[in-house]
Amino acid sequence: MSYKVDLSVSRGDKLSLTEQLVTRLAAAIDKGELAPGEKLPTTREVADAAGINHLTAARVYRRLAERGYVTASVGRGTFVRSLPPSPRTVDDDWQQVVLPKRLPSYRERIVKDLLTVGARADRIPLGAGVPAREALPATELAALTADVFAELGAQALAETEVEGLPALREELARYGRTLGFASAEDEILVTAGAHQALDLVVRTVLEPGQVAVVESPTFVGTLVSLEASGAQVIGIPLDENGIDVDALERVLARHEVKLVVLQPACQNPTGQHLSPERRRRLLELALERSFFVVEDAVYAPVRFEGDPFRSLRAEAPGHVIHVNSLSKTVAGGLRVGWVAAQGPVFGRLAALKMTTDLHTSSLAQHVAARHLSSGGYERLLTRTIPMYRERRDALLAALERHLPGEYATLRPLGGYNLWLTLRRKIDIRALYSEAVARGVSFTPGAVLMEESSRPSMRLSYSLAAPEAIDEGVRRLAAALRSLLRTDASRSSVPYS
């Protein structure tokens, strides 16, 4: 065969014959002179070319294998490894070579940043739609936890069924009967929060390349799960009446849709409700075209205006999959969510959950069951909804005070979020960086929708008190004015 590497050795060299050949061959591999996957000469050919014995040649290949340069296959020979060995001077650099090529997306970076705002005393958090710290029922949950241990002892920490703790499933079914999302406990699958519930549904229903429809803008976790599934994701705009069902019908005329995901009450990020007319037509389409509707109701209990929420599942239980959690009302750290569904899809959801998460935290489920059965959940909503309504009003007032004429928005009817679109062209990513530098955060619109030509953002009002909300909007307005003064933004013109 043709030798690419000089295999001659010097018997007077300070390196042993073995180490001379190991060093020369390793250098050739590092330089690419010997390509990944290339077959090397046999040990007998190496021995003949270098004038050494066969055992020494075998030792050369063994050393190269130990250092990660080559791999041997019985009956086939010795080959250069596809992956180069890790540098031994840097502990974790080898992982960059072994792991698949992947850069964090802008969406991932922003979400990770927003998740840290609760611990940042120097930043006003207008980017995280989560319960206020002062609203968390810590004292009550601590007492319930003590009761659980007092009554159950170690059994409180024992494993439970993959579908969930029976006592919690019973309480959720009772709650579901009042709202229409469940009629019996065998329709309830407990999950570690609503995001896991959404992810299980997406992975169960969709195959790569199939079509899923979402509201645009929508919950970031919905987009993450859909994109990870390999589905074709189509965004449908929404307004004060919820998702545009006429636009959905036009999509259905061109695509075989498998899944429609929406928040019909207190939508994140707009805070709007699906109108009765659109609700009826959506369910008619689901029955006519045989697609699943995922109803995400995590914010639905935090309703400021309108009639009490009635689940879409009440009218089409076989076509609607209900997703919910206690994260947006009781506590995000409790990590108790659920799916309500029936038919073959329920069994598949439970089977998929079992492959990655045998069961949700038993202790959290015991505590959640008692919180629901004691009436604590209803008392919590009665106490906190007026506070969140006040904070919504404070945000609307602050926007009019500090950004008059610069934006368009809809008045949230519930939830923790407001969707705002600026009237002037501006780089929303640059605005986010400038705002953070001034000590206030928001969620850039690009994180919550597939595409948009207009600079939009989500402002969340749940975490900050009214006076802090006003200061946060003042800082945001200052950041916007600063950017508009730059050369890049001077040419900006209002949208028509």
C-alpha positions as a printed Julia matrix, in Angstrom:
496×3 Matrix{Float64}:
   0.0    0.0    0.0
   1.02   3.65  -0.3
   2.49   5.02   2.95
   1.68   8.65   3.78
   3.89   8.76   6.87
   7.61   8.2    7.2
   7.9    5.09   9.4
  11.66   5.08   9.75
  13.06   5.13  13.29
  16.35   6.14  14.88
  17.81   3.69  17.35
  19.91   6.45  18.86
  16.94   8.7   19.65
  16.1    9.42  23.29
  12.53   8.25  22.6
  11.9    4.55  22.41
  11.16   2.98  19.03
   7.53   2.61  20.08
   7.17   6.23  21.16
   8.82   7.54  18.0
   6.22   5.82  15.82
   3.33   6.74  18.14
   4.35  10.42  18.06
   4.75  10.45  14.27
   1.44   8.74  13.54
  -0.45  10.88  16.11
   0.93  14.06  14.56
  -0.16  12.88  11.09
  -3.68  12.26  12.38
  -3.82  15.66  14.13
  -2.74  17.41  10.91
  -5.26  15.53   8.8
  -2.6   13.71   6.79
  -4.34  10.53   7.91
  -8.06  11.11   7.53
 -10.85   9.95   9.88
 -11.86   6.41   8.96
  -8.69   5.76   6.95
  -7.27   2.25   7.23
  -3.69   2.0    8.54
  -1.03  -0.48   7.43
  -1.03  -3.85   9.15
   1.32  -4.33  12.07
   3.5   -6.59   9.89
   3.74  -3.85   7.22
   4.68  -1.32   9.91
   7.29  -3.73  11.28
   8.83  -4.22   7.82
   8.83  -0.5    6.97
  10.32   0.57  10.31
  12.73  -2.34  10.69
  11.26  -3.38  14.02
   9.74  -6.59  15.29
   6.04  -7.38  15.04
   5.43  -7.08  18.81
   6.78  -3.52  18.83
   4.5   -2.59  15.93
   1.51  -4.06  17.77
   2.48  -2.02  20.83
   2.46   1.17  18.68
  -1.15   0.59  17.64
  -2.15  -0.31  21.18
  -0.72   2.98  22.48
  -2.49   4.94  19.74
  -5.76   3.24  20.67
  -5.26   4.03  24.36
  -4.78   7.7   23.45
  -7.93   7.74  21.33
  -6.37   8.02  17.87
  -7.26   4.67  16.33
  -9.74   1.85  16.67
  -9.25  -1.81  15.72
 -11.79  -4.19  14.25
 -11.08  -7.92  14.34
 -10.69  -9.26  10.84
 -10.81  -5.78   9.25
  -7.78  -3.92  10.55
  -6.9   -0.67  12.34
  -8.56   2.63  11.4
  -8.17   6.31  12.3
 -11.02   7.24  14.67
 -13.76   9.48  13.31
 -13.43  11.71  16.39
 -10.01  13.01  17.43
  -8.83  12.43  20.99
  -9.59  15.03  23.62
  -6.9   17.51  24.65
  -5.68  16.29  28.01
  -4.83  19.78  29.19
  -8.47  21.02  29.22
 -10.93  18.96  31.24
 -14.11  19.29  29.2
 -13.01  20.39  25.72
 -13.45  16.84  24.43
 -17.21  17.19  24.9
 -17.38  19.86  22.18
 -16.05  17.28  19.74
 -18.25  14.37  20.8
 -21.55  16.24  21.19
 -23.69  17.01  18.1
 -23.11  20.46  16.63
 -25.65  22.81  18.17
 -25.7   26.47  19.13
 -28.2   27.83  21.67
 -31.03  29.65  19.92
 -31.96  33.24  20.68
 -35.18  31.9   22.22
 -33.25  29.63  24.59
 -30.88  32.38  25.66
 -33.68  34.82  26.46
 -35.77  32.24  28.33
 -32.75  31.25  30.43
 -32.14  34.92  31.2
 -35.76  35.53  32.18
 -35.78  32.53  34.5
 -33.13  34.22  36.64
 -34.96  37.52  37.17
 -36.53  36.49  40.46
 -33.09  36.37  42.04
 -31.93  39.71  40.61
 -32.61  42.53  43.03
 -31.22  45.05  40.53
 -33.74  44.32  37.78
 -37.48  45.04  37.6
 -38.99  41.81  36.24
 -41.49  42.65  33.5
 -40.55  39.53  31.55
 -41.73  36.63  33.73
 -45.42  35.72  33.98
 -45.29  33.8   37.24
 -47.03  34.22  40.61
 -45.88  37.02  42.89
 -43.61  35.85  45.7
 -45.89  37.46  48.3
 -48.86  35.53  46.88
 -47.32  32.07  47.34
 -49.19  30.18  50.09
 -46.0   29.1   51.84
 -47.43  28.96  55.36
 -50.43  26.92  54.3
 -48.38  24.51  52.19
 -45.89  24.07  55.05
 -48.73  23.09  57.38
 -50.16  20.68  54.8
 -46.73  19.12  54.31
 -46.39  18.59  58.07
 -49.83  16.98  58.12
 -48.85  14.64  55.3
 -45.77  13.41  57.15
 -47.62  13.18  60.45
 -50.29  10.95  58.93
 -48.32   8.98  56.34
 -44.74   9.0   57.57
 -42.32   7.47  55.05
 -45.24   6.5   52.82
 -45.44  10.17  51.81
 -42.18   9.65  49.91
 -43.03   6.27  48.37
 -43.47   5.76  44.62
 -46.94   6.03  43.17
 -48.69   5.15  39.91
 -47.43   6.67  36.67
 -50.9    8.18  36.13
 -50.67   9.98  39.46
 -51.6    9.75  43.12
 -55.22   8.48  43.3
 -56.22  11.12  45.87
 -54.94  13.92  43.62
 -56.58  12.48  40.5
 -59.87  12.36  42.4
 -59.55  15.99  43.45
 -58.62  17.09  39.93
 -61.6   15.17  38.53
 -63.87  16.9   41.05
 -62.43  20.26  39.99
 -62.74  19.17  36.35
 -66.42  18.42  36.66
 -67.12  22.01  37.7
 -65.25  23.39  34.66
 -65.95  20.62  32.16
 -62.39  19.39  31.54
 -62.86  15.95  33.16
 -65.67  13.73  34.36
 -63.7   10.99  36.14
 -60.26  10.39  37.62
 -59.35   7.87  34.9
 -59.16  10.83  32.48
 -56.4   12.52  34.54
 -52.66  12.0   34.03
 -50.54  13.92  36.56
 -47.36  15.53  35.22
 -44.44  17.61  36.45
 -46.01  20.9   35.4
 -47.86  21.96  32.25
 -44.73  22.08  30.09
 -44.17  18.36  30.54
 -47.86  17.8   29.83
 -47.61  19.78  26.56
 -44.44  17.98  25.58
 -46.01  14.57  26.16
 -49.03  15.5   24.02
 -46.89  16.83  21.18
 -44.64  13.75  21.16
 -47.64  11.43  21.33
 -49.74  13.0   18.57
 -47.2   14.33  16.07
 -44.66  12.71  13.79
 -41.88  14.65  12.03
 -43.19  16.62   9.07
 -46.82  16.64  10.18
 -48.61  19.97  10.59
 -49.39  21.68  13.88
 -51.15  25.03  14.27
 -50.55  27.47  17.11
 -51.71  30.92  18.08
 -49.15  33.56  17.19
 -47.91  34.83  19.59
 -48.06  31.95  22.04
 -46.4   30.29  25.05
 -42.7   29.74  24.41
 -42.84  26.17  25.75
 -45.37  25.27  23.07
 -43.02  26.46  20.33
 -40.05  24.63  21.87
 -41.91  21.32  22.07
 -43.37  21.6   18.57
 -40.04  22.49  17.0
 -38.33  19.6   18.79
 -40.91  17.19  17.37
 -39.91  18.01  13.8
 -43.45  19.13  12.98
 -44.28  21.87  10.49
 -45.52  24.7   12.7
 -47.98  27.25  11.32
 -48.83  30.32  13.34
 -52.35  31.81  13.24
 -52.89  35.42  14.36
 -55.29  36.28  17.14
 -57.19  39.37  18.26
 -59.58  40.39  21.01
 -61.77  37.39  20.11
 -59.0   34.83  20.25
 -57.48  32.77  17.44
 -58.6   33.74  13.93
 -60.72  30.7   13.01
 -61.26  31.97   9.43
 -57.47  31.94   8.97
 -57.4   28.44  10.47
 -59.97  27.28   7.89
 -57.74  28.57   5.1
 -54.84  26.58   6.52
 -57.03  23.47   6.77
 -57.88  23.84   3.07
 -54.18  23.47   2.2
 -52.82  21.19   4.93
 -53.75  18.05   6.82
 -53.53  19.46  10.34
 -52.97  16.99  13.19
 -52.9   19.34  16.16
 -54.13  22.82  17.1
 -52.68  24.27  20.31
 -54.27  27.3   21.97
 -55.1   29.01  25.25
 -58.84  29.79  25.02
 -58.93  31.84  28.24
 -56.48  34.47  29.55
 -54.22  33.75  26.59
 -50.48  34.09  27.04
 -49.29  36.69  26.08
 -52.35  38.75  25.1
 -54.7   38.05  28.04
 -57.68  37.6   25.67
 -60.52  35.01  25.61
 -61.78  32.91  22.72
 -65.22  34.2   21.73
 -68.23  31.84  21.87
 -68.69  32.02  18.08
 -65.07  31.09  17.36
 -65.17  28.44  20.04
 -68.13  26.73  18.37
 -66.57  26.85  14.9
 -63.21  25.56  16.16
 -64.85  22.49  17.68
 -66.94  21.94  14.55
 -63.75  21.95  12.47
 -62.04  19.53  14.87
 -64.89  17.06  14.47
 -65.13  17.55  10.71
 -61.38  17.29  10.0
 -60.39  14.86  12.8
 -57.61  16.83  14.47
 -56.78  17.16  18.15
 -57.17  20.45  19.98
 -54.83  21.07  22.9
 -56.43  23.42  25.38
 -53.77  25.01  27.61
 -55.63  26.49  30.6
 -52.83  27.4   32.99
 -53.85  31.09  33.25
 -57.62  30.52  32.91
 -58.35  30.72  36.67
 -56.8   34.22  36.87
 -59.76  35.82  35.12
 -60.52  39.51  35.67
 -63.47  39.88  33.33
 -65.97  37.73  31.48
 -67.92  34.63  32.39
 -66.21  31.76  34.26
 -64.1   29.59  31.97
 -65.8   26.47  30.6
 -63.44  23.88  29.13
 -63.59  23.04  25.42
 -63.41  19.4   26.5
 -66.95  19.67  27.88
 -68.24  19.8   24.3
 -65.75  17.55  22.46
 -64.06  15.26  25.01
 -62.61  12.92  22.4
 -61.01  15.67  20.33
 -59.82  18.07  23.03
 -56.85  17.38  25.27
 -56.81  19.61  28.33
 -53.47  20.73  29.8
 -53.23  22.54  33.12
 -51.14  23.01  36.25
 -50.91  24.71  39.64
 -47.74  26.54  38.57
 -49.41  29.84  37.61
 -51.73  29.96  40.59
 -50.31  28.09  43.6
 -46.54  27.84  43.01
 -44.29  27.12  40.06
 -41.86  25.22  42.24
 -44.52  22.71  43.24
 -44.35  21.26  39.69
 -47.8   19.7   39.66
 -49.63  19.66  36.34
 -51.99  17.34  34.52
 -53.47  16.21  31.22
 -57.15  15.37  30.81
 -57.92  13.1   27.86
 -59.74   9.94  26.9
 -59.49   7.09  24.41
 -56.28   5.55  23.02
 -54.4    8.84  23.33
 -54.59   8.66  27.14
 -52.89   5.26  27.25
 -50.19   6.45  24.9
 -49.57   9.54  27.0
 -49.16   7.42  30.13
 -46.85   4.98  28.34
 -44.67   7.8   27.03
 -44.48   9.42  30.46
 -43.3    6.13  31.92
 -40.32   6.02  29.54
 -38.86   9.26  30.9
 -40.5    9.96  34.27
 -42.01   7.04  36.16
 -44.05   9.31  38.4
 -44.33  12.9   39.55
 -43.08  13.79  43.05
 -45.25  11.9   45.53
 -44.87  14.49  48.26
 -45.89  17.34  45.94
 -48.94  15.34  44.86
 -50.01  14.68  48.46
 -49.7   18.37  49.3
 -51.55  19.45  46.16
 -54.39  17.02  46.84
 -54.89  18.41  50.34
 -54.65  21.99  49.12
 -57.49  21.31  46.69
 -59.64  19.28  49.08
 -59.33  21.86  51.89
 -60.66  24.72  49.76
 -57.26  26.41  49.87
 -57.14  26.74  46.09
 -60.38  28.73  45.91
 -59.32  30.91  48.85
 -56.0   31.62  47.15
 -57.69  32.77  43.93
 -60.13  34.96  45.85
 -57.22  36.63  47.66
 -54.81  37.09  44.73
 -56.93  37.93  41.68
 -57.69  41.49  42.92
 -53.96  42.05  43.41
 -53.14  40.94  39.86
 -55.98  43.06  38.47
 -54.5   46.08  40.26
 -51.09  45.34  38.76
 -52.56  45.03  35.28
 -54.17  48.43  35.7
 -50.89  49.86  36.98
 -49.1   48.64  33.85
 -51.72  50.09  31.51
 -51.52  53.42  33.32
 -47.71  53.43  33.25
 -47.67  52.8   29.51
 -49.95  55.76  28.9
 -47.83  57.89  31.22
 -44.39  57.04  29.81
 -45.02  55.81  26.23
 -48.05  57.74  24.94
 -48.66  57.18  21.22
 -45.75  54.77  20.86
 -47.55  51.43  21.08
 -50.67  49.37  20.4
 -52.04  46.79  22.83
 -55.16  44.96  24.01
 -56.38  45.27  27.58
 -55.74  41.88  29.24
 -58.91  40.2   30.52
 -56.92  37.88  32.77
 -53.58  36.2   33.34
 -50.27  37.9   34.02
 -49.26  39.26  30.61
 -49.8   42.06  28.12
 -48.8   42.0   24.43
 -47.45  45.3   23.12
 -46.45  46.3   19.6
 -44.36  49.41  19.04
 -45.48  51.8   16.31
 -41.96  52.57  15.12
 -39.45  50.29  13.47
 -36.72  49.37  15.9
 -34.44  46.45  16.6
 -36.26  44.7   19.46
 -33.14  42.71  20.38
 -31.17  45.91  20.77
 -34.01  47.34  22.84
 -33.93  44.28  25.1
 -30.18  44.71  25.7
 -30.6   48.43  26.4
 -33.51  47.8   28.77
 -31.62  45.13  30.71
 -28.68  47.52  31.03
 -31.11  50.01  32.6
 -32.45  47.42  35.03
 -35.73  46.23  33.5
 -36.61  43.07  31.56
 -39.31  42.09  29.09
 -39.88  39.18  26.71
 -38.97  40.02  23.09
 -41.74  39.14  20.67
 -39.47  36.91  18.58
 -39.37  34.46  21.49
 -43.14  33.95  21.37
 -43.9   33.84  17.66
 -42.44  32.4   14.49
 -42.16  35.57  12.44
 -43.1   39.21  12.78
 -42.23  42.34  10.85
 -43.26  44.54  13.76
 -41.32  45.05  17.01
 -43.38  43.43  19.75
 -42.9   42.37  23.34
 -44.62  40.7   26.24
 -44.81  42.7   29.46
 -45.66  40.68  32.58
 -47.11  42.48  35.57
 -47.49  39.7   38.16
 -44.12  39.85  39.95
 -43.75  43.6   40.52
 -45.74  45.93  42.79
 -47.51  48.89  41.12
 -44.79  51.4   41.97
 -42.1   49.09  40.6
 -44.15  48.55  37.44
 -44.27  52.3   36.87
 -40.51  52.59  37.36
 -39.92  49.64  35.04
 -41.95  51.22  32.23
 -40.13  54.52  32.79
 -36.81  52.7   32.29
 -38.17  50.93  29.22
 -39.25  54.25  27.74
 -35.8   55.67  28.42
 -34.21  52.69  26.67
 -36.47  53.21  23.65
 -35.68  56.92  23.45
 -31.98  56.15  23.66
 -32.16  53.79  20.71
 -34.28  56.16  18.67
 -31.56  58.77  19.07
 -28.89  56.54  17.54
 -27.9   56.85  13.91
 -29.33  53.41  13.1
 -32.77  54.33  14.37
 -33.06  57.97  13.27
 -34.56  56.93   9.98
 -37.32  54.95  11.67
 -40.82  55.87  10.59
 -44.17  55.04  12.12
 -46.11  52.09  10.78
 -49.2   52.97   8.85
